[in-house]
Amino acid sequence: MASSAKSKGKKSKKKKPGDGLKYEIARELGLGEKVDREGWGGLTAAETGRIGGIITTRKRAQKEQKMQKDA
């Protein structure tokens, strides 16, 4: 084929602000290797939901701590 054919490698995406926390939680749940190997799209809906739920819980706790500190 011609050199214009697209390679089938993984696309490199720019990191988003929440990716650090998301990856940290994935590692805590034992999913870090799977994310490294398959990317975020390789996770099941249940795994993704679990990560999202933990992120939400942590962000709420941080917000409450900040509000208590400011009061």
Distance bins in CASP14 RR format, pairs under 12 A and 6 or more apart:
PFRMAT RR
TARGET T0000
AUTHOR 0000-0000-0000
RMODE 2
METHOD distances of the structure
MODEL  1
1 7 0 0 0 0 0 1 0 0 0 0 0
9 39 0 0 0 0 0 1 0 0 0 0 0
10 35 0 0 0 0 0 1 0 0 0 0 0
10 36 0 0 0 0 0 1 0 0 0 0 0
10 37 0 0 0 0 0 1 0 0 0 0 0
10 38 0 0 0 0 1 0 0 0 0 0 0
10 39 1 0 0 1 0 0 0 0 0 0 0
10 40 0 0 0 0 0 1 0 0 0 0 0
10 41 0 0 0 0 0 1 0 0 0 0 0
10 42 0 0 0 0 0 1 0 0 0 0 0
11 39 0 0 0 0 0 1 0 0 0 0 0
11 40 0 0 0 0 0 1 0 0 0 0 0
11 41 0 0 0 0 0 1 0 0 0 0 0
12 39 0 0 0 0 0 1 0 0 0 0 0
13 19 0 0 0 0 1 0 0 0 0 0 0
13 39 0 0 0 0 1 0 0 0 0 0 0
13 40 0 0 0 0 1 0 0 0 0 0 0
13 41 0 0 0 0 0 1 0 0 0 0 0
15 21 0 0 0 0 0 1 0 0 0 0 0
15 22 0 0 0 0 1 0 0 0 0 0 0
15 23 0 0 0 0 1 0 0 0 0 0 0
15 40 0 0 0 0 0 1 0 0 0 0 0
16 22 0 0 0 0 1 0 0 0 0 0 0
16 23 0 0 0 0 0 1 0 0 0 0 0
16 40 0 0 0 0 0 1 0 0 0 0 0
17 55 0 0 0 0 0 1 0 0 0 0 0
17 59 0 0 0 0 0 1 0 0 0 0 0
18 24 0 0 0 0 1 0 0 0 0 0 0
18 25 0 0 0 0 0 1 0 0 0 0 0
18 26 0 0 0 0 0 1 0 0 0 0 0
18 40 0 0 0 0 0 1 0 0 0 0 0
18 51 0 0 0 0 0 1 0 0 0 0 0
18 52 0 0 0 0 0 1 0 0 0 0 0
18 55 1 0 0 1 0 0 0 0 0 0 0
18 58 0 0 0 0 0 1 0 0 0 0 0
18 59 0 0 0 0 1 0 0 0 0 0 0
19 25 0 0 0 0 0 1 0 0 0 0 0
19 26 0 0 0 0 0 1 0 0 0 0 0
19 35 0 0 0 0 0 1 0 0 0 0 0
19 39 0 0 0 0 0 1 0 0 0 0 0
19 40 0 0 0 0 1 0 0 0 0 0 0
19 51 0 0 0 0 0 1 0 0 0 0 0
19 55 0 0 0 0 0 1 0 0 0 0 0
20 26 0 0 0 0 1 0 0 0 0 0 0
20 27 0 0 0 0 1 0 0 0 0 0 0
20 32 0 0 0 0 0 1 0 0 0 0 0
20 35 0 0 0 0 0 1 0 0 0 0 0
20 51 0 0 0 0 0 1 0 0 0 0 0
20 55 0 0 0 0 0 1 0 0 0 0 0
20 58 0 0 0 0 0 1 0 0 0 0 0
21 27 0 0 0 0 0 1 0 0 0 0 0
21 28 0 0 0 0 0 1 0 0 0 0 0
21 51 0 0 0 0 1 0 0 0 0 0 0
21 52 0 0 0 0 1 0 0 0 0 0 0
21 53 0 0 0 0 0 1 0 0 0 0 0
21 54 0 0 0 0 1 0 0 0 0 0 0
21 55 1 0 0 1 0 0 0 0 0 0 0
21 56 0 0 0 0 0 1 0 0 0 0 0
21 57 0 0 0 0 0 1 0 0 0 0 0
21 58 1 0 0 1 0 0 0 0 0 0 0
21 59 0 0 0 0 1 0 0 0 0 0 0
21 62 0 0 0 0 0 1 0 0 0 0 0
22 28 0 0 0 0 0 1 0 0 0 0 0
22 29 0 0 0 0 0 1 0 0 0 0 0
22 31 0 0 0 0 0 1 0 0 0 0 0
22 32 0 0 0 0 0 1 0 0 0 0 0
22 35 0 0 0 0 1 0 0 0 0 0 0
22 39 0 0 0 0 0 1 0 0 0 0 0
22 40 0 0 0 0 1 0 0 0 0 0 0
22 43 0 0 0 0 0 1 0 0 0 0 0
22 47 0 0 0 0 0 1 0 0 0 0 0
22 48 0 0 0 0 1 0 0 0 0 0 0
22 49 0 0 0 0 0 1 0 0 0 0 0
22 50 0 0 0 0 0 1 0 0 0 0 0
22 51 1 0 0 1 0 0 0 0 0 0 0
22 52 1 0 0 1 0 0 0 0 0 0 0
22 53 0 0 0 0 0 1 0 0 0 0 0
22 54 0 0 0 0 1 0 0 0 0 0 0
22 55 1 0 0 1 0 0 0 0 0 0 0
22 56 0 0 0 0 0 1 0 0 0 0 0
22 58 0 0 0 0 0 1 0 0 0 0 0
22 59 0 0 0 0 0 1 0 0 0 0 0
23 29 0 0 0 0 0 1 0 0 0 0 0
23 30 0 0 0 0 0 1 0 0 0 0 0
23 31 0 0 0 0 1 0 0 0 0 0 0
23 32 1 0 0 1 0 0 0 0 0 0 0
23 33 0 0 0 0 0 1 0 0 0 0 0
23 34 0 0 0 0 0 1 0 0 0 0 0
23 35 1 0 0 1 0 0 0 0 0 0 0
23 36 0 0 0 0 1 0 0 0 0 0 0
23 39 0 0 0 0 0 1 0 0 0 0 0
23 40 0 0 0 0 1 0 0 0 0 0 0
23 43 0 0 0 0 0 1 0 0 0 0 0
23 51 0 0 0 0 1 0 0 0 0 0 0
23 55 0 0 0 0 0 1 0 0 0 0 0
24 30 0 0 0 0 0 1 0 0 0 0 0
24 31 0 0 0 0 0 1 0 0 0 0 0
24 32 0 0 0 0 1 0 0 0 0 0 0
24 35 0 0 0 0 0 1 0 0 0 0 0
24 51 0 0 0 0 1 0 0 0 0 0 0
24 54 0 0 0 0 1 0 0 0 0 0 0
24 55 0 0 0 0 1 0 0 0 0 0 0
24 58 0 0 0 0 1 0 0 0 0 0 0
25 31 0 0 0 0 1 0 0 0 0 0 0
25 32 0 0 0 0 1 0 0 0 0 0 0
25 35 0 0 0 0 0 1 0 0 0 0 0
25 43 0 0 0 0 0 1 0 0 0 0 0
25 47 0 0 0 0 0 1 0 0 0 0 0
25 48 0 0 0 0 0 1 0 0 0 0 0
25 49 0 0 0 0 0 1 0 0 0 0 0
25 50 0 0 0 0 1 0 0 0 0 0 0
25 51 1 0 1 0 0 0 0 0 0 0 0
25 52 1 0 0 1 0 0 0 0 0 0 0
25 53 0 0 0 0 1 0 0 0 0 0 0
25 54 1 0 1 0 0 0 0 0 0 0 0
25 55 1 0 0 1 0 0 0 0 0 0 0
25 56 0 0 0 0 0 1 0 0 0 0 0
25 57 0 0 0 0 0 1 0 0 0 0 0
25 58 0 0 0 0 1 0 0 0 0 0 0
25 59 0 0 0 0 0 1 0 0 0 0 0
26 32 1 0 1 0 0 0 0 0 0 0 0
26 33 0 0 0 0 1 0 0 0 0 0 0
26 34 1 0 0 1 0 0 0 0 0 0 0
26 35 1 0 1 0 0 0 0 0 0 0 0
26 36 0 0 0 0 1 0 0 0 0 0 0
26 37 0 0 0 0 0 1 0 0 0 0 0
26 38 0 0 0 0 0 1 0 0 0 0 0
26 39 0 0 0 0 1 0 0 0 0 0 0
26 40 0 0 0 0 1 0 0 0 0 0 0
26 41 0 0 0 0 0 1 0 0 0 0 0
26 42 0 0 0 0 0 1 0 0 0 0 0
26 43 1 0 0 1 0 0 0 0 0 0 0
26 47 0 0 0 0 1 0 0 0 0 0 0
26 48 0 0 0 0 1 0 0 0 0 0 0
26 49 0 0 0 0 0 1 0 0 0 0 0
26 50 0 0 0 0 1 0 0 0 0 0 0
26 51 1 0 1 0 0 0 0 0 0 0 0
26 52 0 0 0 0 0 1 0 0 0 0 0
26 54 0 0 0 0 1 0 0 0 0 0 0
26 55 0 0 0 0 0 1 0 0 0 0 0
27 33 0 0 0 0 1 0 0 0 0 0 0
27 34 0 0 0 0 0 1 0 0 0 0 0
27 35 0 0 0 0 1 0 0 0 0 0 0
27 36 0 0 0 0 1 0 0 0 0 0 0
27 51 0 0 0 0 0 1 0 0 0 0 0
27 54 0 0 0 0 0 1 0 0 0 0 0
28 50 0 0 0 0 0 1 0 0 0 0 0
28 51 0 0 0 0 1 0 0 0 0 0 0
28 54 0 0 0 0 1 0 0 0 0 0 0
28 55 0 0 0 0 0 1 0 0 0 0 0
28 58 0 0 0 0 0 1 0 0 0 0 0
29 35 0 0 0 0 0 1 0 0 0 0 0
29 43 0 0 0 0 1 0 0 0 0 0 0
29 44 0 0 0 0 0 1 0 0 0 0 0
29 46 0 0 0 0 0 1 0 0 0 0 0
29 47 1 0 0 1 0 0 0 0 0 0 0
29 48 0 0 0 0 0 1 0 0 0 0 0
29 49 0 0 0 0 0 1 0 0 0 0 0
29 50 1 0 0 1 0 0 0 0 0 0 0
29 51 1 0 0 1 0 0 0 0 0 0 0
29 52 0 0 0 0 0 1 0 0 0 0 0
29 53 0 0 0 0 0 1 0 0 0 0 0
29 54 1 0 0 1 0 0 0 0 0 0 0
29 55 0 0 0 0 0 1 0 0 0 0 0
30 36 0 0 0 0 0 1 0 0 0 0 0
30 43 0 0 0 0 0 1 0 0 0 0 0
30 47 0 0 0 0 1 0 0 0 0 0 0
30 50 0 0 0 0 0 1 0 0 0 0 0
30 51 0 0 0 0 0 1 0 0 0 0 0
31 37 0 0 0 0 0 1 0 0 0 0 0
31 38 0 0 0 0 1 0 0 0 0 0 0
31 39 0 0 0 0 0 1 0 0 0 0 0
31 40 0 0 0 0 1 0 0 0 0 0 0
31 41 0 0 0 0 0 1 0 0 0 0 0
31 42 0 0 0 0 1 0 0 0 0 0 0
31 43 1 0 0 1 0 0 0 0 0 0 0
31 44 0 0 0 0 1 0 0 0 0 0 0
31 46 0 0 0 0 0 1 0 0 0 0 0
31 47 1 0 1 0 0 0 0 0 0 0 0
31 48 0 0 0 0 1 0 0 0 0 0 0
31 49 0 0 0 0 0 1 0 0 0 0 0
31 50 0 0 0 0 1 0 0 0 0 0 0
31 51 1 0 0 1 0 0 0 0 0 0 0
31 54 0 0 0 0 0 1 0 0 0 0 0
32 38 0 0 0 0 0 1 0 0 0 0 0
32 39 0 0 0 0 1 0 0 0 0 0 0
32 40 0 0 0 0 0 1 0 0 0 0 0
32 42 0 0 0 0 0 1 0 0 0 0 0
32 43 0 0 0 0 1 0 0 0 0 0 0
32 47 0 0 0 0 0 1 0 0 0 0 0
32 51 0 0 0 0 0 1 0 0 0 0 0
33 39 0 0 0 0 0 1 0 0 0 0 0
33 42 0 0 0 0 0 1 0 0 0 0 0
33 43 0 0 0 0 0 1 0 0 0 0 0
34 40 0 0 0 0 1 0 0 0 0 0 0
34 41 0 0 0 0 1 0 0 0 0 0 0
34 42 1 0 0 1 0 0 0 0 0 0 0
34 43 1 0 0 1 0 0 0 0 0 0 0
34 44 0 0 0 0 1 0 0 0 0 0 0
34 47 0 0 0 0 1 0 0 0 0 0 0
34 48 0 0 0 0 0 1 0 0 0 0 0
34 51 0 0 0 0 0 1 0 0 0 0 0
35 41 0 0 0 0 1 0 0 0 0 0 0
35 42 1 0 0 1 0 0 0 0 0 0 0
35 43 1 0 0 1 0 0 0 0 0 0 0
35 47 0 0 0 0 1 0 0 0 0 0 0
35 48 0 0 0 0 0 1 0 0 0 0 0
35 51 0 0 0 0 1 0 0 0 0 0 0
36 42 0 0 0 0 0 1 0 0 0 0 0
36 43 0 0 0 0 0 1 0 0 0 0 0
37 43 0 0 0 0 0 1 0 0 0 0 0
38 44 0 0 0 0 0 1 0 0 0 0 0
38 47 0 0 0 0 0 1 0 0 0 0 0
39 47 0 0 0 0 0 1 0 0 0 0 0
39 48 0 0 0 0 0 1 0 0 0 0 0
40 47 0 0 0 0 1 0 0 0 0 0 0
40 48 1 0 0 1 0 0 0 0 0 0 0
40 49 0 0 0 0 0 1 0 0 0 0 0
40 51 0 0 0 0 1 0 0 0 0 0 0
40 52 0 0 0 0 0 1 0 0 0 0 0
41 47 0 0 0 0 1 0 0 0 0 0 0
41 48 0 0 0 0 1 0 0 0 0 0 0
41 51 0 0 0 0 0 1 0 0 0 0 0
42 48 0 0 0 0 1 0 0 0 0 0 0
43 49 0 0 0 0 1 0 0 0 0 0 0
43 50 0 0 0 0 1 0 0 0 0 0 0
43 51 1 0 0 1 0 0 0 0 0 0 0
43 52 0 0 0 0 0 1 0 0 0 0 0
44 50 0 0 0 0 1 0 0 0 0 0 0
44 51 0 0 0 0 0 1 0 0 0 0 0
45 51 0 0 0 0 0 1 0 0 0 0 0
45 52 0 0 0 0 0 1 0 0 0 0 0
46 52 0 0 0 0 0 1 0 0 0 0 0
46 53 0 0 0 0 0 1 0 0 0 0 0
47 53 0 0 0 0 0 1 0 0 0 0 0
47 54 0 0 0 0 0 1 0 0 0 0 0
48 54 0 0 0 0 0 1 0 0 0 0 0
48 55 0 0 0 0 0 1 0 0 0 0 0
49 55 0 0 0 0 1 0 0 0 0 0 0
49 56 0 0 0 0 1 0 0 0 0 0 0
49 57 0 0 0 0 0 1 0 0 0 0 0
50 56 0 0 0 0 0 1 0 0 0 0 0
50 57 0 0 0 0 0 1 0 0 0 0 0
51 57 0 0 0 0 0 1 0 0 0 0 0
51 58 0 0 0 0 0 1 0 0 0 0 0
52 58 0 0 0 0 1 0 0 0 0 0 0
52 59 0 0 0 0 1 0 0 0 0 0 0
52 60 0 0 0 0 0 1 0 0 0 0 0
53 59 0 0 0 0 1 0 0 0 0 0 0
53 60 0 0 0 0 1 0 0 0 0 0 0
53 61 0 0 0 0 0 1 0 0 0 0 0
54 60 0 0 0 0 0 1 0 0 0 0 0
54 61 0 0 0 0 0 1 0 0 0 0 0
55 61 0 0 0 0 0 1 0 0 0 0 0
55 62 0 0 0 0 0 1 0 0 0 0 0
56 62 0 0 0 0 0 1 0 0 0 0 0
56 63 0 0 0 0 0 1 0 0 0 0 0
57 63 0 0 0 0 0 1 0 0 0 0 0
57 64 0 0 0 0 0 1 0 0 0 0 0
58 64 0 0 0 0 0 1 0 0 0 0 0
58 65 0 0 0 0 0 1 0 0 0 0 0
59 65 0 0 0 0 0 1 0 0 0 0 0
59 66 0 0 0 0 0 1 0 0 0 0 0
60 66 0 0 0 0 0 1 0 0 0 0 0
60 67 0 0 0 0 0 1 0 0 0 0 0
61 67 0 0 0 0 0 1 0 0 0 0 0
61 68 0 0 0 0 0 1 0 0 0 0 0
62 68 0 0 0 0 0 1 0 0 0 0 0
62 69 0 0 0 0 0 1 0 0 0 0 0
63 69 0 0 0 0 0 1 0 0 0 0 0
63 70 0 0 0 0 0 1 0 0 0 0 0
64 70 0 0 0 0 0 1 0 0 0 0 0
64 71 0 0 0 0 0 1 0 0 0 0 0
65 71 0 0 0 0 0 1 0 0 0 0 0
END
